[in-house]
Amino acid sequence: MATVVVQQPVRHSSSSPSIASALSLSANTPHTPHTHTHTQSPIPNKHIPVCPPGPSPSASKILATPPTSPTLRHVGPLQSNCILYPPVSFPKLLDDPPVYSIDADALALALDELAARPLPDPKQVFPWLHGLHPDNHVQLSFFVSRRRSQRRIPRCLRSIAIVKVGGDPSKSRIKGAISPQEILAPSGTTFLDADPPEGFSVRNFHIQTAKLAPLSDIIVYGDAEADGREVVEVAGNIAKAQREWRKKFDPGQENTMFNTFLLKSSFREVEERYPRLIAVDSEGQLTGRVMDFFHWERLEMCSMAAASEIATNVWQGPTPDTNDHPLEELEFDILIETHDVASIPNLRYLSQISAQLENGGSPQRLEFPSSGSVLASWNQVEVYDLIDTCRWIYRMANPERSIEEQEQSVDADGDIPMVSLTPKARKVLIHCGDGYTEISLLCIAYFMFAEGVPVHEAWLRLHCEKKRNFFAYPSDVAFLTSIQQRLLLESPAVAAAAATSVSSGNRRSSRTSSIIPKTIEPGWLSRMDGSLPSRILPYMYLGNLAHANNPELLRALGIKRILSIGEPVTWPQSEIEKWSDGLKEGNGLMMVKDVQDNGIDELTGEFERCLGFIEQGKKDGSATLVHCRVGVSRSATICIAEVMASKGLSFPRAYCFVRARRLNVIIQPHLRFVYELLKWDEILQQRRDEPIRHDLEWHTIAREIALMNKPYSKQQ
């Protein structure tokens, strides 16, 4: 008869999820441009913290937007040197308003030219890019110091928008392609008014596509499945929208500065001749030739959270992708999935799993509660079930050590020793979707049990020795601290130490309790909320003000330098003096003053000084903590700038690199900081004697960031 193993019922009514990878790296995943199904992976476990903008800026910091000239009447250098303007070399398909024909060759030339065009200075386009709706008095008063300014349009801006019409939106996508609905109002013949009429924000990434559309030449195309008449109709409507916009905002302009083009080449032709321009091919597969934020973030998450061994035969990592590798092909014998609707397995269930393994049934799966889902008020039964789970994992992973712990068996007559055969050591994977959130509680508890160390030492050793990044919660700190003595009492490592100093006739509980040293809890543990500062690079951490104000924790992590962006640490003088002792360059503290998260204060002028401070720490073998108040905007901007400079990454790739390593907290450099980082990208390329070339354009980058953040935002 077959044995069916059923884990005890979960504490909640919803069913537990089956194994599914949260970090699929398949480049063949369909990419849908208008939704968040860029991959089949679930949304990463993250949250957006609140970033206070600081006090209202002084009038001296606020510029009218932009400098004096509000219209487009004088063609600037960016407009006069453009392949698409004037459109005299392009056949006209429609006359009123005009729509021009463009082929694949001209499309490629135009996009290459745009990618090589330097962005205007931030002072020329901000605060206009923030969104200045005439009815939004909060936004206007903050940025223009209570002066009722018109919505002045920077004449230095010129871009290209690619609009895909009809067909399957998840297929046949040219680089940066959008849908008509993203730029056209419901009437279909006017542009959307993107500026929010109320509220305040310096992170209006979601409006940039529609905001720049009137300042763009627009190229319309359809794939093989699109209705040709619909494609022509949409092109005509966009041309009408351009005409209406010009009448409203630039009525004195005689020439049409921005035009609509219809791609006459088929998508298949573009795909074959210019594959570098294709984001998603005609089969709906990501090509890998165009930077995809969703895919790249998951790539970085996989790289950062890849499974590694935290104790003998026990590994920590993300949920395996069973689409690429069936469960039976995995190298693990036991897979323990942690999630918030699981309950702790009891001994009977664990015994059944052991029997299945003995009978060759591998791999076996079981579940365990996730980090943050338990409280220090757990009852005694649940606590002992947790300890039993740790002991069972240990015996599965270390059968030879488990046998050594047991006294030699004797038969009923008391004269024939019974020798136990050592079973096979089992390889265990503790996993969750991202590889670092839900598993933290069990991994720390097991490490405490297996190594016989208190909670604070387990925390540090997993991070520093095992190089594991993990995210825990305040409740995890409280719970693990409350059960610490019981875990150590049952620890095989503590028992082994006790066995060498206490006679074997004593009871185990007496033996081990006498050898457990009294744990002196370090001061930093009580001030920690469960999350350590985020290790972005071996020599650079990103954190918040609470991390910075816990110097004892920072020393324990090997962090010896503090870079404060706009927010000073509040340490006693004695601590400041202690912090600088032994540093080769004297003071290990650096402060960047007068930079608020307000969308006005710039950081570009501080990049060189900040990166020099970080570099000095790297040379000295000292890690640097970069922090602001929340650790997601000002300090994240500096960290991205360092990753771009040190690793030679473009802004989009460096953004995803840092975003993945900030773990559950979403980095949020505001619009101006992101724009400054794109200009920093240009500077770094020039220093490397490379021609300027953007991976993606401003409006596309802003759109992708908005889409990545949308699942976590209550406002969008």
GIFEN-V731082 format. One record per run of one state. SS is the DSSP state (alpha for helix, beta for strand, coil for the rest). FROM is the first residue (numbers start at 1). LEN is the number of residues. Records with the same first field share a line. If there is no record, write none. Layout:
SS->FROM-LEN  FROM-LEN
This chain:
coil->1-46  48-11  62-15  81-1  83-2  86-6  96-2  103-1  116-6  126-2  131-6  145-14  166-7  175-3  179-1  183-1  185-6  192-13  214-2  223-5  250-10  264-3  274-1  281-5  287-6  306-2  312-2  319-8  330-4  340-7  359-5  370-10  398-1  406-3  411-6  419-9  433-7  452-3  465-6  472-2  490-2  500-8  516-7  527-4  532-2  538-2  544-1  549-2  557-2  566-7  581-8  593-11  621-2  628-6  648-3  662-3  666-5  688-10  711-6
beta->47-1  82-1  85-1  92-4  98-5  159-7  173-2  178-1  184-1  191-1  216-7  260-4  278-3  286-1  308-4  314-5  334-6  364-6  409-2  417-2  428-5  471-1  531-1  534-4  540-4  559-7  589-4  623-5  665-1
alpha->59-3  77-4  104-12  122-4  128-3  137-8  180-3  205-9  228-22  267-7  275-3  293-13  327-3  347-12  380-18  399-7  440-12  455-10  474-16  492-8  508-8  523-4  545-4  551-6  573-8  604-17  634-14  651-11  671-17  698-13
